[in-house]
Amino acid sequence: MTSEPAPATPPAPGPAHATWEPLPALRWEDAFLSGNGHHGVLVFGDPNDDRVIVTHHTLVRPNGAEHARPPHLAAELPALQARLLAGDLTAAEGFTDDRPLQWVQPFHPAFQLRLDRAPAAQARAYRRSVDFTTGEVTAAASAPDWRSRVFVSRADDVVVQHITAPDLTLDLAQDHRLPGAPTGLAVGHGTLLTPEGALLSLRARYPDSDRAYTGVTLAVVTGGTTRLAPAGVRITGATGLLLLTRVRRHTGELDVVEEARGLRELLDGRSDSHDYDALLGRHLALHRTAYGRVALDLHAEDTERALPGSELLKRTRSAALLERLFAAGRYHLLSASGLLPPRLTGLWTGDWDTAWSGAFTNDANLNLQTASAASTALPEVTHALASLIHRQLDDWRENARAVFGARGIVAPAHTDGESGLSYHFSREYPLHVWTAGADWLLKPLVDHDETRGARDPRTAAALAEVALFYEDFLTTRHGDDDGPLVVVPSYSPENRPANASWGAVNAAMDLSAARHALETAAAYHPATPEARRWRALADRLPPQRVNSQGALAEWAWPGLDDSYDHRHLSHLYGVWPLDEINPYDTPRLAAAAHHALELRGAENDSAHGHLHHALVAARLRDGERVAHALGQVLDGDFFHASLMSAHYPNRDVYNADAAHTLPGVLVEALVQSTPDRLVLLPALPAACPHGQLTGVRTRFGAEVELRWTPHSATALIRPSRTHRVELRTSAGTEPLDLVAGEDRVLTLGAW
């Protein structure tokens, strides 16, 4: 390897950052997506019956969970701990208040904007597309010329749609009739003609609830006539139509007049097209800047890059497919993150019966989806995750008190975004005893702090509360003050020992999370008595266990046997996302972790299981296993034409796990970092022999641009702070001294 100052290099041409289809969407799962982290849209793009489904992160349906509390079990905890430590392998099954399973409030769509064109025309030269760089969904057809453009503004928090045609005649309505809508939904419509066109509103009150939501659409009509129609308005002979839409969830009544005034303030009145362009311009300043920070170019064939997404998805070993899925994954992740981070379905659904309530699932799914936030330069995602965490900390404190009688905080395994209380659990899924969630959710915030070189005081405070919980919760086997600590009860989501019940002792994940939380809290509060106390506790936690098969055990407690065929890889938490187990500092444990990965089955072929497998394999420098896990997803037909993904093969159950996690997998295969280490090309899949990755951020405050061929590689490093790191490549290890503001070029030989 050689090192030299960096020359100025122009950016190389790369793949188009978009996808397209030659036909309108027939299913909502194939509708193209746009969003700003608050509002979302699913756009069908049909010239004759266009539908735009509008969603909002706050739309969750009351189902009784809004009144649910965590179980008050703290008084029973000492007896449970004694029984588990004495060898009662089923004791935790009685650690409950016998309530039935309660799902969190389900996420649902608001309504669809429906534009029924009359008379219907035969669309020719049709094309619909979504531009990842702008967030704009466009559909166009000729005979006669028709064009629709839709985006969701990050600047003004409004859904914007602009339709043009020489003789635009259509019926416009807000339609709540989407699959699964409850029969008791009380819906009221309001329509009013205005100087600019019309104002439409839809108010829906949930059954047996004082909660409701209202959607308001301002229609700005150019030319023609506008009149009231039974379902909304009928527009005849216009040349342009601009629609501005917002949704509010509320109690009581919403002031529709005030909402309309807010929409009008976004217009300057010069023309519908000028207003659209002005709104788009304000949005682009935020969206384009965020999306454009990182790009992946795998030197794919231009003929494949030109294919529609549905055709490209059939070429499962195509470099162009990986390029597009990387770009689409970052686009969708950014678009789903704002008020909150992405749900199981991101920010989108066209069905009121959303699988698993469309929740934030914190024992793998949300964590996987946000895995690339720091490395692919999307602080917007981290800020959205932080928003979810900080608004729920009071609930997390109640979880700690009610279930464990402890100070500090315990995160729930599921949340609807409103409540952070632990009430979703059952005998088979005793999620109320899972204690590692707060550490896992805070890990991306810590990564973000390391990347930018400054510690957020809110993160510091939350970490201190996690450490306080462990101070109170951790115990010893024989009640002595200085013996090894144990985590009891302990739960490895969502698995159980082969010879015991779900609640056990010293799950590998719980040990790693407790150790990491205590050590990280101490690092955030240096030179304090608390830091010394927390480090001392971390030192008393037992090491991980290697089982009789030479694999890292899922429970570091003698006598608990492993169950290998499972979609979760919770026991490998120390490998990813943590740095506790790695091939450089802990080679024996890394080898055991690798064997545990080899033994792990795929169970029900969940997308998150395959890509979690790939992330761990990348940390263990196993490129073949990364490629195999990616292949399971690409060959399994997990992606819709929208390039949003499914939970199971054959596009079964709309779910964002694969779409949002895939960029993180590719980055981990190419560039890994810790605050003191840079690893280049640790697990490159053989299907990616050439490429360029630009803009990746490291946890020691440098930006990396990496180019590689089958014979060599070059890394351009732009450090923002002065630091010495350990450089790891296939050629070996050496120190790398970086100086803030001084770019470095590293030339690597064959790897």
C-alpha positions in Angstrom: 0.0 0.0 0.0 1.2 3.5 -0.7 -0.1 6.8 0.6 0.1 10.3 -0.9 -1.7 13.6 -0.9 -5.0 13.6 -2.8 -5.3 15.2 -6.2 -8.4 17.0 -7.3 -10.6 14.5 -9.2 -13.8 15.2 -11.0 -16.7 12.9 -10.1 -17.0 9.9 -12.4 -20.3 9.4 -14.2 -22.5 6.9 -12.5 -25.9 5.1 -12.7 -29.2 7.0 -13.0 -30.8 7.6 -9.6 -34.3 6.6 -10.6 -36.6 3.8 -11.5 -39.5 3.5 -14.0 -42.2 1.4 -15.3 -44.1 1.2 -18.7 -47.5 0.7 -17.1 -49.5 2.2 -14.2 -49.5 0.4 -10.9 -52.4 -2.0 -10.5 -51.6 -2.9 -6.8 -50.8 -0.4 -4.1 -47.7 -2.4 -3.4 -46.3 -1.4 -6.8 -47.2 2.3 -6.5 -44.2 4.6 -6.5 -43.4 6.3 -3.2 -42.6 9.8 -2.0 -42.4 11.1 1.6 -40.9 13.7 3.9 -40.9 11.8 7.1 -44.3 13.2 8.1 -46.6 12.7 5.0 -46.2 9.9 2.5 -47.8 9.1 -0.8 -48.3 6.0 -3.0 -48.8 7.0 -6.6 -50.5 4.7 -9.1 -50.0 6.9 -12.2 -53.1 5.9 -14.1 -54.0 8.6 -16.7 -57.7 7.7 -16.5 -58.2 6.9 -12.9 -55.2 8.1 -11.0 -55.0 7.4 -7.3 -52.6 8.9 -4.8 -52.9 7.3 -1.4 -51.9 9.7 1.4 -50.4 8.5 4.7 -49.0 10.2 7.8 -46.7 8.9 10.5 -49.2 9.8 13.3 -52.1 7.8 11.8 -52.6 4.9 14.2 -56.0 3.4 15.0 -57.2 3.2 18.6 -57.6 -0.4 19.6 -57.5 -0.2 23.4 -53.7 -0.1 23.5 -53.8 3.6 24.1 -54.8 2.8 27.7 -52.5 -0.1 28.2 -49.8 -0.1 30.9 -46.8 -2.3 31.6 -47.4 -5.2 34.0 -46.6 -4.5 37.7 -44.3 -7.4 38.4 -41.4 -5.9 40.4 -42.5 -7.5 43.7 -42.3 -10.9 42.1 -38.9 -10.4 40.5 -36.6 -11.7 43.3 -38.6 -15.0 43.5 -38.3 -15.4 39.8 -34.6 -14.8 39.8 -34.1 -17.3 42.6 -36.0 -20.0 40.8 -34.2 -19.5 37.5 -30.8 -19.5 39.2 -31.7 -22.6 41.0 -32.3 -24.4 37.7 -36.1 -24.1 37.2 -36.1 -23.8 33.4 -39.7 -22.9 33.0 -40.0 -20.4 35.9 -40.3 -17.3 33.7 -43.6 -18.6 32.1 -45.4 -17.5 35.3 -43.9 -14.0 35.3 -47.0 -12.3 33.9 -50.2 -10.7 35.0 -52.1 -13.2 32.7 -53.3 -10.5 30.3 -54.0 -11.5 26.7 -51.7 -10.4 24.0 -52.3 -6.7 23.2 -51.0 -5.3 19.8 -50.0 -1.7 19.6 -52.2 0.7 17.7 -52.2 -0.2 14.0 -50.8 2.2 11.4 -53.2 2.9 8.5 -53.6 5.1 5.4 -55.6 8.3 5.5 -57.4 8.2 2.1 -56.8 8.3 -1.6 -57.0 11.3 -3.8 -58.9 10.0 -6.8 -58.8 11.7 -10.2 -61.3 10.0 -12.6 -60.6 11.4 -16.0 -63.5 11.7 -18.5 -63.7 10.8 -21.2 -61.2 8.1 -20.7 -58.4 8.2 -23.3 -56.1 5.4 -24.5 -52.7 6.1 -23.1 -49.8 5.9 -25.5 -46.1 6.2 -25.0 -46.8 5.8 -21.2 -44.1 6.0 -18.6 -44.1 6.5 -14.8 -41.0 7.1 -12.8 -39.6 8.2 -9.5 -36.5 10.4 -9.3 -34.6 9.6 -6.1 -32.6 12.8 -6.3 -35.8 14.9 -6.2 -38.4 12.7 -4.6 -40.7 13.4 -7.5 -43.0 10.8 -8.9 -43.9 11.5 -12.6 -46.3 9.8 -15.0 -46.8 10.8 -18.6 -48.7 9.6 -21.6 -49.6 10.9 -25.1 -52.8 11.0 -27.2 -53.6 13.4 -25.8 -50.6 14.7 -23.8 -51.1 14.2 -20.1 -48.6 14.5 -17.2 -48.8 14.1 -13.5 -46.0 15.1 -11.0 -46.2 14.4 -7.3 -43.8 15.0 -4.4 -44.0 15.5 -0.7 -42.2 18.7 0.4 -39.5 18.5 3.2 -39.6 22.4 3.3 -43.3 23.0 3.6 -44.7 19.6 4.8 -47.3 19.3 2.1 -48.3 16.8 -0.6 -48.0 18.5 -4.0 -49.5 17.1 -7.2 -49.6 18.9 -10.6 -51.6 17.6 -13.6 -51.5 19.0 -17.1 -53.4 18.2 -20.3 -54.7 20.1 -23.2 -58.3 19.5 -22.2 -58.3 18.3 -18.6 -61.7 17.0 -17.6 -62.0 14.9 -14.5 -63.8 14.2 -11.2 -61.7 14.9 -8.1 -62.5 13.3 -4.7 -61.0 12.3 -1.4 -61.9 8.6 -1.0 -61.4 6.8 2.3 -62.6 3.4 0.9 -59.3 1.5 1.2 -59.0 -2.2 2.1 -59.6 -3.0 5.7 -61.2 0.3 6.6 -63.3 -0.3 9.7 -67.1 -0.3 9.2 -67.6 2.0 12.2 -65.4 4.8 10.8 -67.4 8.0 10.9 -66.5 9.9 7.7 -67.7 13.4 6.7 -66.8 15.2 3.5 -66.7 18.9 2.9 -66.4 20.6 -0.5 -66.4 24.3 -1.3 -65.8 26.2 -4.5 -63.1 28.9 -4.0 -61.6 31.7 -6.2 -58.7 29.4 -7.2 -60.8 26.3 -7.7 -62.0 24.2 -4.7 -61.3 23.1 -1.2 -62.0 19.5 -0.2 -61.9 18.0 3.3 -62.4 14.6 4.7 -62.8 14.0 8.4 -62.7 10.5 9.8 -63.4 9.7 13.5 -62.4 6.3 14.8 -65.0 3.9 16.2 -65.6 4.4 19.9 -63.0 7.1 20.2 -62.7 10.9 20.5 -59.8 10.8 18.1 -60.0 11.6 14.4 -58.0 12.8 11.5 -58.8 15.3 8.8 -57.3 15.7 5.3 -57.6 19.0 3.5 -56.9 19.4 -0.2 -56.7 22.8 -2.0 -57.3 22.5 -5.7 -55.9 25.3 -7.9 -57.5 25.0 -11.3 -56.2 26.7 -14.5 -58.8 27.3 -17.2 -62.1 25.5 -17.7 -64.8 25.3 -15.2 -65.2 23.8 -11.7 -68.4 22.8 -10.1 -69.6 20.7 -7.2 -70.2 17.0 -7.8 -71.7 14.3 -5.5 -68.3 12.9 -4.4 -66.2 16.1 -4.7 -65.8 18.4 -7.7 -65.9 18.1 -11.5 -63.4 20.0 -13.5 -64.0 20.5 -17.2 -61.8 21.8 -19.9 -58.9 22.9 -17.7 -55.2 23.0 -18.7 -53.7 22.6 -15.3 -54.5 21.4 -11.8 -52.4 21.9 -8.7 -53.3 20.0 -5.5 -52.0 20.8 -2.1 -52.8 18.3 0.7 -52.2 17.9 4.4 -53.4 15.5 7.0 -53.8 16.2 10.7 -54.6 13.7 13.5 -56.5 15.4 16.3 -59.2 15.2 19.0 -62.3 17.3 18.7 -62.8 19.4 15.6 -60.1 20.7 13.3 -60.3 24.3 11.9 -60.5 23.5 8.2 -60.6 27.2 7.3 -57.3 27.7 9.1 -55.8 24.7 7.4 -56.9 26.1 4.0 -55.3 29.4 4.9 -52.0 27.7 5.6 -52.2 26.0 2.2 -53.0 29.2 0.3 -50.0 30.9 1.9 -47.8 28.5 0.0 -48.9 30.0 -3.3 -47.9 33.2 -5.0 -50.8 33.2 -7.5 -48.8 33.7 -10.7 -49.7 30.3 -12.2 -50.2 26.7 -11.2 -46.9 25.6 -12.9 -44.9 28.4 -11.3 -46.3 27.5 -7.9 -45.4 23.9 -8.4 -41.8 24.8 -9.4 -41.4 27.1 -6.5 -42.6 24.5 -4.0 -40.3 21.9 -5.6 -37.3 24.2 -5.5 -37.7 24.8 -1.8 -38.0 21.0 -1.2 -35.0 20.2 -3.4 -32.7 22.3 -1.2 -33.3 19.8 1.6 -34.0 16.5 -0.2 -31.4 16.6 -2.9 -28.6 17.7 -0.5 -29.4 14.7 1.8 -29.8 12.1 -0.9 -26.7 13.1 -2.9 -24.2 12.7 -0.1 -23.4 9.1 -0.9 -23.5 7.1 -4.1 -22.6 3.6 -5.3 -21.4 2.8 -8.9 -20.7 -0.9 -9.7 -19.8 -0.2 -13.4 -23.0 -1.9 -14.5 -24.0 -2.3 -18.2 -25.9 0.8 -19.5 -28.4 -1.5 -21.2 -29.3 -3.0 -17.8 -29.4 0.4 -16.1 -32.0 1.5 -18.7 -34.4 -1.3 -17.8 -37.6 -0.7 -15.9 -37.4 -1.9 -12.3 -39.7 -4.9 -12.8 -37.5 -6.2 -15.6 -34.2 -5.5 -13.7 -35.5 -7.4 -10.7 -35.5 -10.5 -12.9 -31.7 -10.2 -13.4 -30.8 -11.2 -9.9 -27.0 -11.2 -10.4 -27.0 -7.8 -12.2 -24.7 -5.1 -10.9 -27.3 -2.6 -12.1 -29.9 -4.2 -9.8 -27.6 -3.7 -6.8 -26.9 -0.1 -7.8 -30.6 0.6 -8.1 -31.6 -1.1 -4.9 -28.8 0.8 -3.0 -30.1 4.1 -4.4 -33.8 3.2 -3.8 -33.0 2.0 -0.3 -31.4 5.2 0.7 -34.2 7.2 -1.0 -36.9 5.3 0.8 -35.1 5.4 4.1 -34.7 9.2 3.9 -38.3 9.7 2.7 -39.7 7.7 5.6 -37.7 9.5 8.3 -38.6 12.8 9.9 -41.2 13.1 12.6 -40.4 9.4 13.3 -38.0 6.8 11.8 -39.4 4.2 9.4 -42.0 1.7 10.6 -42.2 -1.9 9.5 -43.8 -0.5 6.3 -41.6 2.6 6.2 -44.1 5.5 5.9 -46.5 3.7 3.5 -49.4 1.4 3.4 -52.6 1.0 1.3 -54.4 -1.3 3.7 -55.8 -0.7 7.2 -54.9 -4.3 8.1 -51.2 -3.6 8.2 -49.1 -6.7 9.2 -47.8 -6.6 12.8 -49.7 -3.3 13.2 -47.1 -1.5 11.0 -45.3 -0.9 14.3 -41.8 0.1 15.2 -40.3 -3.3 16.1 -37.2 -2.7 18.2 -35.8 -6.2 18.6 -34.4 -6.3 15.1 -36.4 -4.5 12.4 -36.0 -0.8 13.2 -32.4 -1.4 14.2 -31.6 -3.1 10.8 -33.5 -0.4 8.8 -31.4 2.4 10.4 -28.1 0.5 10.2 -26.7 2.7 7.5 -27.8 6.1 8.8 -24.3 7.1 10.1 -22.2 5.5 7.4 -24.3 6.7 4.4 -24.5 10.2 5.7 -28.2 10.4 6.6 -28.3 12.3 9.9 -32.0 13.0 9.1 -32.6 9.3 9.9 -30.7 9.4 13.2 -32.6 12.6 14.2 -35.9 10.8 13.5 -34.8 7.9 15.6 -33.7 10.3 18.4 -37.1 12.0 18.2 -38.9 8.6 18.8 -36.6 7.8 21.7 -36.6 11.1 23.6 -40.4 11.5 23.4 -40.8 8.1 25.0 -38.3 8.2 27.8 -41.0 8.7 30.5 -42.6 5.5 29.4 -39.3 3.7 29.3 -38.8 4.8 33.0 -42.2 3.4 33.9 -41.3 0.1 32.2 -38.2 -0.1 34.4 -40.2 0.6 37.6 -43.2 -1.6 36.9 -41.5 -4.7 35.6 -38.2 -4.6 37.4 -38.5 -2.2 40.3 -35.5 -0.4 39.0 -34.4 3.2 38.2 -33.4 4.1 34.7 -35.0 3.0 31.4 -36.1 -0.1 29.6 -37.3 0.1 25.9 -40.3 -1.8 24.6 -39.9 -4.3 21.9 -42.9 -2.8 20.0 -44.3 0.7 19.8 -46.8 2.5 17.7 -44.9 5.8 18.0 -47.2 7.2 20.6 -46.7 4.9 23.7 -43.3 3.5 24.7 -44.8 1.3 27.3 -44.1 -2.5 27.5 -47.5 -4.1 27.1 -47.1 -6.2 24.0 -46.0 -9.7 25.3 -47.2 -13.2 25.6 -46.0 -16.6 27.0 -44.3 -17.4 23.7 -42.9 -13.9 23.3 -42.1 -12.6 26.8 -41.0 -9.2 25.3 -41.6 -7.5 28.6 -38.5 -9.1 30.1 -36.2 -8.1 27.3 -33.7 -5.5 28.6 -31.3 -5.0 25.7 -33.6 -2.7 23.7 -32.4 0.7 25.0 -28.8 -0.1 24.2 -29.6 -1.2 20.6 -31.8 1.8 19.9 -29.2 4.2 21.3 -26.3 2.6 19.3 -27.0 4.6 16.1 -27.1 7.8 18.1 -23.7 6.9 19.5 -22.4 6.1 16.0 -23.7 9.5 14.8 -21.9 11.3 17.7 -18.6 9.5 16.8 -19.0 10.4 13.1 -19.5 14.1 13.8 -17.0 14.3 16.7 -19.3 15.7 19.3 -21.5 14.1 22.0 -25.2 15.0 22.2 -26.0 15.8 25.8 -29.4 14.1 25.3 -27.7 10.9 24.3 -25.4 11.2 27.3 -28.4 11.5 29.6 -30.2 8.5 28.1 -27.1 6.4 28.3 -26.8 7.3 32.0 -30.3 6.1 32.6 -29.6 2.8 30.9 -26.6 2.4 33.2 -28.7 3.2 36.2 -31.1 0.4 35.3 -28.3 -2.1 35.1 -27.0 -0.9 38.5 -30.4 -1.9 40.0 -31.2 -4.9 37.9 -27.9 -6.9 37.6 -27.5 -9.4 40.4 -25.2 -12.2 41.5 -25.9 -15.9 41.6 -25.3 -16.3 45.4 -26.2 -12.8 46.6 -22.7 -11.8 47.3 -21.6 -8.2 46.6 -18.4 -9.0 44.6 -19.2 -12.1 42.6 -19.8 -12.4 38.9 -23.0 -10.6 37.7 -25.9 -12.4 36.0 -28.7 -11.1 33.7 -31.8 -12.8 35.0 -34.4 -13.1 33.6 -32.8 -12.9 30.2 -34.4 -13.1 26.8 -32.9 -13.6 23.3 -35.4 -12.3 20.8 -37.4 -14.1 19.6 -35.8 -17.5 20.4 -35.7 -19.9 23.3 -33.2 -22.5 24.4 -33.7 -26.0 23.0 -34.2 -27.4 26.5 -35.8 -24.5 28.4 -38.4 -21.8 28.3 -38.2 -18.4 26.8 -37.1 -16.5 29.8 -33.7 -17.8 30.9 -30.3 -16.6 32.2 -27.4 -14.7 30.5 -28.5 -14.5 26.9 -25.5 -13.5 24.9 -27.3 -10.4 23.6 -28.2 -9.2 27.1 -24.6 -9.6 28.3 -23.2 -7.7 25.3 -25.8 -4.9 25.6 -25.3 -4.5 29.4 -21.5 -4.4 28.9 -21.7 -1.9 26.1 -24.3 0.3 27.8 -22.2 0.5 31.0 -18.9 1.2 29.2 -20.5 3.7 26.8 -22.3 5.6 29.6 -18.9 5.8 31.4 -17.2 7.1 28.3 -19.9 9.8 28.0 -19.4 10.8 31.7 -15.7 10.7 32.2 -14.0 11.3 35.5 -17.1 10.9 37.5 -17.9 8.5 40.4 -20.7 7.1 38.3 -18.2 6.2 35.4 -16.0 4.3 37.8 -18.9 2.4 39.2 -20.3 1.6 35.8 -16.9 0.3 34.5 -16.6 -1.8 37.6 -20.0 -3.4 36.9 -19.1 -4.0 33.3 -15.9 -5.8 34.4 -18.0 -8.2 36.5 -20.2 -9.4 33.7 -19.2 -12.9 32.6 -17.6 -13.6 29.2 -19.5 -15.1 26.3 -19.6 -18.9 26.2 -18.4 -21.2 23.4 -20.6 -24.3 23.3 -19.5 -27.9 22.7 -19.8 -27.5 18.9 -17.3 -24.6 18.9 -20.0 -22.0 18.3 -20.8 -18.9 20.2 -23.6 -19.9 22.5 -26.9 -18.0 22.5 -27.0 -18.3 26.3 -23.8 -18.0 28.2 -25.2 -20.2 31.0 -24.2 -23.8 31.5 -26.9 -26.3 30.6 -28.8 -24.1 28.1 -28.7 -25.6 24.7 -28.9 -23.7 21.4 -31.8 -23.6 19.0 -30.2 -23.0 15.6 -33.1 -22.7 13.1 -34.2 -19.1 13.8 -34.6 -15.9 11.8 -33.1 -13.7 14.6 -29.4 -13.6 15.2 -29.6 -11.8 18.6 -26.7 -13.7 20.1 -24.3 -12.2 17.5 -25.1 -8.6 18.8 -21.5 -8.4 19.9 -20.3 -8.8 16.3 -22.9 -6.4 14.8 -23.8 -3.7 15.6 -21.3 -3.7 18.4 -17.5 -4.1 18.0 -17.1 -6.3 21.0 -16.3 -9.4 18.9 -14.1 -9.0 15.8 -11.4 -10.9 13.9 -8.7 -8.5 15.0 -9.0 -8.1 18.8 -10.9 -11.3 19.7 -10.1 -13.9 17.0 -11.2 -16.9 19.1 -14.6 -15.4 19.8 -14.9 -14.2 16.2 -14.2 -17.8 15.0 -16.9 -19.1 17.4 -19.3 -16.4 16.1 -18.6 -17.4 12.6 -19.4 -21.0 13.3 -22.6 -19.9 15.0 -23.5 -18.1 11.8 -22.7 -21.2 9.8 -25.1 -23.3 12.0 -27.9 -20.7 11.9 -31.0 -21.7 9.9 -33.2 -19.2 8.0 -36.4 -20.5 9.7 -39.2 -18.8 7.8 -37.1 -16.9 5.2 -37.7 -13.5 6.6 -35.9 -10.8 4.7 -34.6 -9.2 7.9 -33.1 -12.6 8.9 -31.1 -12.9 5.6 -29.8 -9.4 5.7 -29.0 -9.5 9.4 -27.0 -12.6 8.5 -25.2 -10.6 5.8 -24.3 -7.8 8.2 -22.7 -10.2 10.7 -20.9 -12.0 7.9 -19.4 -8.7 6.6 -18.0 -7.9 10.1 -16.5 -11.4 10.1 -14.9 -10.8 6.6 -16.9 -13.6 4.9 -17.7 -12.2 1.5 -19.1 -15.5 0.2 -21.6 -15.6 3.0 -22.6 -11.9 2.4 -23.2 -12.8 -1.3 -25.2 -15.9 -0.4 -27.4 -13.9 2.0 -28.0 -11.2 -0.6 -28.7 -13.9 -3.2 -31.4 -15.4 -0.9 -33.2 -12.0 -1.0 -32.6 -11.2 -4.7 -33.6 -14.7 -5.9 -36.5 -14.9 -3.5 -38.6 -12.2 -5.2 -38.7 -9.9 -2.2 -39.0 -6.6 -4.1 -42.1 -5.0 -5.6 -42.0 -2.9 -8.8 -41.9 0.1 -6.5 -38.6 -1.3 -5.2 -40.1 -1.4 -1.7 -39.7 -4.9 -0.3 -41.7 -7.7 1.3 -41.2 -9.6 4.5 -41.4 -13.1 2.9 -40.4 -14.5 -0.5 -42.7 -14.1 -3.5 -43.6 -10.5 -2.4 -45.6 -11.7 0.6 -46.4 -9.0 3.2 -45.3 -5.4 2.4 -42.3 -4.5 4.6 -39.4 -2.1 4.5 -36.7 -4.3 6.1 -35.0 -5.5 3.0 -35.3 -2.2 1.1 -33.8 -0.1 4.0 -31.2 -2.6 5.2 -29.6 -3.5 1.9 -27.5 -0.2 1.6 -26.1 -0.9 5.0 -25.1 -4.4 4.0 -23.2 -3.2 0.9 -21.4 -0.5 2.8 -20.3 -3.0 5.5 -18.9 -5.2 2.8 -16.8 -2.3 1.4 -15.9 0.0 4.3 -16.0 -0.6 8.1 -14.9 1.7 10.8 -14.7 2.2 14.5 -13.4 5.3 16.3 -9.9 3.9 15.9 -10.0 1.5 12.9 -10.6 1.6 9.2 -11.2 -1.7 7.3 -11.2 -1.5 3.5 -12.9 -4.2 1.3 -13.4 -6.7 4.2 -16.1 -8.8 2.5 -16.6 -7.7 -1.1 -19.0 -10.1 -3.0 -17.4 -11.7 -6.0 -20.3 -10.3 -8.1 -19.0 -6.8 -7.6 -15.4 -6.9 -9.1 -15.4 -3.2 -10.1 -16.9 -0.2 -8.4 -16.8 3.2 -6.7 -18.4 4.2 -3.4 -18.4 7.9 -2.6 -19.3 9.9 0.5 -19.2 7.2 3.2 -18.6 8.6 6.7 -16.5 6.9 9.3 -16.7 6.9 13.0 -13.4 8.7 13.3 -14.6 11.7 11.5 -13.4 11.1 7.9 -15.2 10.8 4.6 -14.1 8.0 2.3 -14.2 7.5 -1.4 -13.3 4.0 -2.5 -12.6 2.7 -6.0 -11.7 -0.9 -6.8 -11.0 -3.3 -9.6 -10.1 -7.0 -9.5 -6.4 -6.1 -9.2 -6.2 -2.9 -7.1 -8.1 -0.4 -5.1 -7.7 3.3 -4.2 -9.2 5.1 -1.2 -9.5 8.9 -0.9 -9.8 9.9 2.8 -10.9 13.3 3.8 -10.5 13.7 7.6 -12.3 16.3 9.6 -10.1 15.8 12.6 -6.6 14.8 13.4 -6.3 11.2 14.6 -4.3 8.0 14.3 -6.2 4.9 13.2 -5.4 1.3 12.5 -5.8 0.6 8.8 -6.8 -3.0 7.9 -6.6 -4.4 4.4 -6.0 -7.7 2.8 -2.3 -6.8 2.8 -2.2 -6.5 6.6 -2.3 -3.8 9.3 -0.5 -0.5 9.6 -1.1 2.8 11.4 -2.6 5.7 9.5 -2.0 9.2 10.7 -4.7 11.6 9.6 -4.6 15.4 9.8 -7.8 17.4 9.7 -8.3 19.1 6.4 -5.5 17.1 4.6 -6.8 14.6 2.1 -5.0 11.3 1.7 -4.9 8.8 -1.1 -4.2 5.1 -0.3 -3.3 2.8 -3.1 -3.8 -0.9 -2.4 -2.5 -3.8 -4.3 -4.4 -6.9 -5.0 -6.9 -7.8 -2.3 
